[in-house]
Amino acid sequence: MKKKMFWAVICLGLIILVGGLVGCGSSTTSINYYYYYPDWTPDGKILCSKNQQVTTQGGGGFGGSGGSVSNNYYLTIMDADGSNERDIKSIGNSAKVAASPLGNYYAYAESDSNFIHVVATAGATVSDIDSGSKVYSLDWSSNDSSLVYNGTKEAFIVNVDGSNKRILSNNGSSVSWRYGGKIIVDNPITSEVFRIIALDGVSYSEIAQYSKIQGGEYNISKSNTNEVYYRSAYESGIKRFLLSSPEAEPTLLINRNDLWNIKISLDGQKILATGQNVSGADIWLINIDGTGLKQLK
């Protein structure tokens, strides 16, 4: 009887010991989401790129293992309040995005690639355009037929199918198109003077220079094509100026320097941006007068 009791105790101890060791080897998984470069779609939704980062950490005991991190990137769309998020397609990295004004296409340029990818709004590939270098900004023509973008220094125009690529500027570092039939080309080589370019469908001509505007991330207003919004380069703040008054001082709208990649809403009342987070991997919304700052993602 004593022997049976002895072996029962030994067996129970082994079960507890093995179970504990196996438990030490179990892993944990956490998922974090990061959002980049949002843009407004013509129906008032938000287009962006997203990283779903999955971290698996081993238990470190018997049967345990080290940790691992996987990054899964997507072209993503959501409502204007950040709800109803939906992944359109899997992509290779975080990406600058641009929604076409007539709602036919989305374009994106991944941060480690020399290509602009054009897709239908459901995600099907339309074209892969060789940009020749990393893309720093891009925008659409008003009729969805072509794109403007800037590479390391130059700015180019190209058709949506990748044909008829032509240079617009030798020193373009920030571009904005679509509204009013004009393109803004920032020129940091000449003391941040930037130019307004008018197109006739084939060629372009410079119609104005603005020597008092120093910054980037230009947006031509969708509700008033005489207005341009930008983030100041050397002073804190988001500013507005009028295309009809090249010598006038810009108006300071929002006195803060932690909002980046700004995009003005279709009605001109809100600004979409990344910022606050040092990684720039989040989405914020703020009223045009600087009130109501809200994190969406």
N, C-alpha and C positions, 0 to 999 in steps of 0.2 A: 504493500500500500504506500509505504514511504517512497519506494522507488518510482511508482507511478506519479506521485505528487511531485517528486523531484524533476522528472522528465517533462511534466506538464508546465512547470514553472520555467524550465529552460526553453521549451518551445515558445511559450508566450513572450519571453524576453527576446528571442530571436525575431519573432514577428514584429515586435515593437521597434527593435533596432533596425531591421531592414526597411520597415515602413518609414522610419525617421530619416534614414539615409536617402531613400528614394525621394522623399519629400524635399530634402535639401537640394536635390538636383532639378526640381521643377523650375520652369522659366516664367517670366512675366512679360506681357506685351502692352505697350502704350502707343497711342496714335495721336499725332499732332498735325494741325493743318496750317498752312501758310499761304497767303494770297498776294498776288503781284499785279501791278500795272492795270488797274481797272479802267474801263471805258464805258460810256453810255451807249446803248443800242437805240435805234430810232423809235422803238416803242417804250422807252423809259426803263429798260432793264439794265443790269450791270454785267458786263463781260470782263473776264479776268483770266489769269493763269493761276493754278493752284498746285501746291505740293502736299500730298498726303505722306507724311513721314512716319514709318512704322519702326519702332525700336523694340527689339527683343533682348531681354537680359537674362542670362543663365543664372541658376541658383547658386552655383559655385561649389556645391557639395559633391557627394558621390553621384556620378551620372550627370553632373551639371556641365555647363559649357559657357564660353564667353558670350558677350553681347553682339548684336548685329543691328544695322540700320539700313532700311531700304527707303528710297525716295521714289514716289509715284506721282508723275506730273499730269495735269489735265487742263484742257480748255474748258472753262466753267462759266455758267450763266446763273443769275439769281434775280429776284425781284429787287426793286429799289430800296427796300427796307432790309435786305439781306436774307429774306426768307425764300423758300422754294428753290434751294440750290440744286443745280443739275449739271452733271458732267457731260459735255458734248462729245469729247474724244480724248483718248490718251495721247500725250505728247512727250517730247524727250527731255524738256527742262523748263525752268521758269521762262516766261516769254512776254515781250511787249505785244499788245493786242490792239486791234482797231476794227470797229464795227462799221460796215458800209452804211451810208445815210439812207439808202432805199431799202435796206433790210435783206439784201440778197446774199451777202457774204460776210465772213469774218476773216481777218488776216492776223497772223501771228509770226513773230520772229524770235526764236529761242536764243537765250543768252550766250550759248556756246556754238552757234551755227551761223553760216553765211548764207542762209536762205530765208525767204519770206514764204510762208505757206498760206495759200488761200483755200478756204473751205466753204461749202454751203452751210447754211445755218443748222442743218441737221448733222453736220460733221463730215460729209463726203468730200474727198479731196477734189479741188478744182484745178490747182496748179501749184508747182513748187518753183519759185523764182530765185535764181541765183543773184544774190545782192552783192557779191564780190567781197564783202567785209561784214563785220558786226553791224547790226542795225540799232541806232540809238533812238530814233523816233520814226513814226510812219503815220500816214493819214490817207483818206480816200478822196477821190474826185466826187463832185456832186451827183454824177450820173452812174456811179458804181463801175465805171469802165476802166479806171486806172488808179494807181497808187503813187504817192510821193514818199520818199524815204531818204534818210541821210545815213551814210556810212561813217567811216573814220573821220573824214573831212567833207567829202563831196555830198551833194544832194542830187537825187535822180528821180525821174518819172518813168513809170513802166506800165504797160497794159496789164490787165488782170490775168491774161494768159501767159505773161512773161515776155511778150514780144515788144518791139519798139522801145527798148530801154534807151533813154537819152539823159545826158547830164544837164542839170538845172543850174547848179552853182558849184564852183570849185572849193568853196569854204562854208558849206551849209552844215550847221551843227544841231539845229532844231527846226522842225518843219510843222506846219499846220495848213490844212487845205479845206476843202468841202464848201464852205459857205461864202457867198459873195464872189465866187469865181476867182479868188485870190489865193496865193500861197505866201506864207511867211517863211523867210529863210534867214536864220540867225547867222551872223558872220563874226565869230569871235576874233578873227585874225586882225580886223580893223577896229579895235577898241569897242567891240560889242555892237557896232552898228549893224542893224539888220534891215532887210529890204522886203518890200511888198512886191510880189510878182503877179502880173496879170497874164492869163493864157488866152490864146485864140484857137486852141485845139492842136496847133502844130508847133508854134514857137512861143517864146515868152519875152516879156519886156519888163524892166524895172520901172515901177511907177512912183516909188517913194523910198526915202531912207529916213531912219529915225535914230538920231544920235543920243537921245536921252533915255532910251530904253535899254536896260542892261539886265539880262536874265535868260530865262528859257522856259520850256514847257508851255509854249504859246497855244492859246485856244481862240479861234475866231468865234464870236458868239453865234449861236444858232437862232437866237430870237432877234438880234440886232447886229447885222453884219458890219456895222461901223465900229463895233466894240471888240477889243482884244484883251484877253486876260492872260497874265503870266506870273510866274514866280520870280521874284527879284533875285539877282545874282549876288549882290554885295550888301544889300540891306534886308532886314527882316521883312517878310510880308508877301502877300498876294496883291497884285495891282491890276488896274484897268486903265487903258488909254483909248483914244479915239483915232481911227485911221484918218479921219478928215483933219486932224490937228497934229501934224508931225512934230511941231515945236512946243506943244503944250506939255506941262508936267503930268506924269501919270497920277492917278488917284489911288491912295492906299486903301484897300478894302479890309484886309485881315492882317493884323500885326503879329504874325508868328512865323517862325521859320522851320517848324517841325512837320509840315505837310508837303508832300512831294507828289510828282506825277499827277498834277491837278487836271481835272476835266470838268468843264462847266455843263450843267444840265441843259436840256432842251429849252426849258422856259427861262433860263438865265438866273434862277433863284438859288441854286445849290451848287456846291463844289464837291466832287468826288476826289479822294486822294488816298495815297498811302503815307505812312509816317508814324510818329509817336514811338512805335517800336523801333529799336535801333537797327533791326534787320530790314526794316521797311516792308515787312511781310504781314501787313494787315490792311484793312479797308476802313476809311473814315468818311463821314458825311458832315458838312458844315454849311450853314446858310451863308449867302453872299455877303451879309453884313457882319459875319463873324460870330453869330450866335448859334446855339443849338448843336455844338460839336458832339458827334455820336459815333461810337465804334460799331460798325456793322459786322466785321469779321476780325 
